[in-house]
């Protein structure tokens, strides 16, 4: 028989607890008891703050609202908060409930975001028997295991699609034979450092200013005519952009000043294939120096062969982009499905639907 649930608040189901542990305080600590942070296990120390199994929530910094379950005789860092189940409340039931909350609505602060228990403790919480809590947990465990497997499959396929293109791209420049020459990058193209923009020059317009991280802003003056190719030299090292419109290359980039009769699109794909990490000349501030790129030895096809290669690479790039879009959409749909199931679970709709069945 379907019954209406009674609701109280989260404050009736959990007791909050605070941690004063920072990594600086325990840097010399050693022991048997684990400490956890926002990214998981931090280290072992000689003491613990929680005798029994508990939940913890990130309250400060990136990832606010993310909930994790931890073993007995352990602790968390001060950026997290203990949420300890009260008597007659199942820890996994509470964890699922917390995962159903949109903590963004409780977000405070801009530079360092944080959430307060006093704000979200009034979330309506279903007060049901312990056996019924465990029954709902068993349903959610089964559903979420299937969803997790589907998510893992999508993520793997997404990686495989990207690796397929990268593998093909790298193989292009290992070819030899008729129409291919052993050369250096500097003999084929000329790279030039981009330009900075002073405050006096920052005049809004329609011309994209391309930085190492993408389009930084728009300007009223174009420095370089399209088509163009730009690669990040500082910041986002090695990120490559192909420009179909006139543009301004920012100081954080290198741009192709001369293509020397090579197809710009082919040069774009070549720059995407190089391993910029091996060319990093910076220390505290990594940078890509054009002279080291110029010295790279490579097998290079003559211009007539570049046409077919560009067509193949464009086609494969488009197919991979379609696959990526499909897998990303599936990941979004699976994430939304998890939230939908949680909302139904804590509104009584999930068990009601099962009872009706």
PEBELBEL-V26215 format. One record per backbone hydrogen bond with DSSP energy under -0.5 kcal/mol. NH is the residue of the N-H (numbers start at 1). CO is the residue of the C=O. If there is no record, write none. Layout:
BEGIN
nh=NH co=CO
nh=NH co=CO
END
This chain:
BEGIN
nh=6 co=127
nh=8 co=125
nh=10 co=123
nh=11 co=121
nh=12 co=9
nh=13 co=10
nh=14 co=10
nh=15 co=84
nh=17 co=82
nh=19 co=80
nh=26 co=22
nh=27 co=24
nh=29 co=26
nh=33 co=45
nh=34 co=32
nh=35 co=43
nh=36 co=75
nh=37 co=40
nh=40 co=37
nh=42 co=35
nh=43 co=35
nh=45 co=33
nh=49 co=74
nh=50 co=74
nh=51 co=49
nh=54 co=70
nh=55 co=83
nh=56 co=68
nh=57 co=81
nh=58 co=66
nh=59 co=57
nh=59 co=79
nh=60 co=79
nh=61 co=113
nh=64 co=61
nh=65 co=58
nh=66 co=63
nh=68 co=56
nh=70 co=54
nh=73 co=50
nh=74 co=50
nh=75 co=34
nh=77 co=36
nh=78 co=21
nh=80 co=77
nh=81 co=57
nh=82 co=17
nh=83 co=55
nh=84 co=15
nh=85 co=83
nh=86 co=13
nh=89 co=86
nh=94 co=90
nh=95 co=91
nh=96 co=92
nh=97 co=93
nh=98 co=94
nh=99 co=95
nh=100 co=96
nh=100 co=97
nh=101 co=98
nh=103 co=101
nh=105 co=102
nh=106 co=103
nh=107 co=104
nh=108 co=114
nh=113 co=111
nh=114 co=108
nh=115 co=59
nh=119 co=116
nh=120 co=116
nh=121 co=117
nh=122 co=119
nh=123 co=120
nh=125 co=8
nh=127 co=6
nh=128 co=126
nh=133 co=129
nh=134 co=130
nh=135 co=131
nh=136 co=132
nh=137 co=133
nh=138 co=134
nh=139 co=135
nh=140 co=136
nh=141 co=137
nh=142 co=138
nh=143 co=139
nh=144 co=140
nh=145 co=141
nh=146 co=142
nh=147 co=143
nh=148 co=144
nh=149 co=145
nh=150 co=146
nh=151 co=147
nh=152 co=148
nh=153 co=149
nh=154 co=150
nh=155 co=151
nh=156 co=152
nh=157 co=153
nh=158 co=154
nh=159 co=155
nh=160 co=156
nh=161 co=157
nh=162 co=158
nh=163 co=159
nh=164 co=160
nh=165 co=161
nh=166 co=162
nh=167 co=163
nh=168 co=164
nh=169 co=165
nh=170 co=166
nh=171 co=167
nh=172 co=168
nh=173 co=169
nh=173 co=170
nh=174 co=171
nh=175 co=172
nh=180 co=177
nh=181 co=300
nh=183 co=181
nh=183 co=298
nh=185 co=296
nh=186 co=294
nh=187 co=184
nh=188 co=184
nh=188 co=185
nh=189 co=185
nh=190 co=258
nh=192 co=255
nh=194 co=253
nh=195 co=249
nh=201 co=198
nh=202 co=198
nh=202 co=199
nh=203 co=201
nh=204 co=202
nh=207 co=219
nh=208 co=206
nh=208 co=246
nh=209 co=217
nh=210 co=208
nh=210 co=248
nh=211 co=209
nh=211 co=214
nh=214 co=211
nh=216 co=209
nh=216 co=214
nh=217 co=209
nh=219 co=207
nh=220 co=203
nh=223 co=247
nh=224 co=247
nh=227 co=243
nh=228 co=243
nh=230 co=241
nh=231 co=254
nh=232 co=239
nh=233 co=252
nh=234 co=252
nh=235 co=286
nh=236 co=234
nh=237 co=235
nh=238 co=232
nh=239 co=236
nh=241 co=230
nh=243 co=228
nh=243 co=241
nh=244 co=242
nh=247 co=224
nh=248 co=208
nh=250 co=210
nh=250 co=248
nh=251 co=195
nh=253 co=250
nh=254 co=231
nh=255 co=192
nh=256 co=229
nh=257 co=190
nh=257 co=255
nh=258 co=190
nh=262 co=259
nh=267 co=263
nh=268 co=264
nh=269 co=265
nh=270 co=266
nh=271 co=267
nh=272 co=268
nh=273 co=269
nh=273 co=270
nh=274 co=270
nh=274 co=271
nh=276 co=274
nh=278 co=275
nh=279 co=276
nh=280 co=277
nh=281 co=287
nh=282 co=287
nh=286 co=284
nh=288 co=233
nh=289 co=279
nh=289 co=287
nh=292 co=289
nh=293 co=289
nh=294 co=290
nh=295 co=291
nh=296 co=293
nh=298 co=183
nh=299 co=173
nh=300 co=181
nh=300 co=298
nh=302 co=179
nh=305 co=302
nh=306 co=302
nh=307 co=303
nh=309 co=305
nh=310 co=306
nh=311 co=307
nh=312 co=308
nh=313 co=309
nh=314 co=310
nh=315 co=311
nh=316 co=312
nh=317 co=313
nh=318 co=314
nh=319 co=315
nh=320 co=316
nh=321 co=317
nh=322 co=318
nh=323 co=319
nh=324 co=320
nh=325 co=321
nh=326 co=322
nh=327 co=323
nh=328 co=324
nh=329 co=325
nh=330 co=326
nh=331 co=327
nh=332 co=328
nh=333 co=329
nh=334 co=330
nh=335 co=331
nh=336 co=332
nh=337 co=333
nh=338 co=334
nh=339 co=335
nh=340 co=336
nh=341 co=337
nh=342 co=338
nh=343 co=339
nh=344 co=340
nh=345 co=341
nh=346 co=342
nh=347 co=344
nh=349 co=344
nh=350 co=344
nh=352 co=348
nh=353 co=349
nh=354 co=350
nh=355 co=351
nh=356 co=352
nh=357 co=353
END
